[in-house]
């Protein structure tokens, strides 16, 4: 575990199940975002901070799940939205920082 990384080893299976549900929800939002099925501006204005925070907190769980399922692309769209797109949004004039 790296410094500043969330220790998810203390979670019970039911708690992890809830977090996987959250990750699936955010992957759904990200898929819709990249397919232009939702208003991108609304997604970023309303969810940028929670997307970013959730990704950084749950990154160890995401990596663990990718290895366990042998699915290196699992949650990739969520990762891209929470990192690259949110960073791009934050750099735009007038959006400010959270």
Secondary structure, 3 states (H helix, E strand, C coil): CCCCCCCCCCCCHHHHHHHHHHHHHHHHHHHHHHCCCCCHHHHHHHHHHHHHHHHHHHHHHHHHHHHHHCCCCCCHHHHHHHHHHHHHHHHCCCCCCC
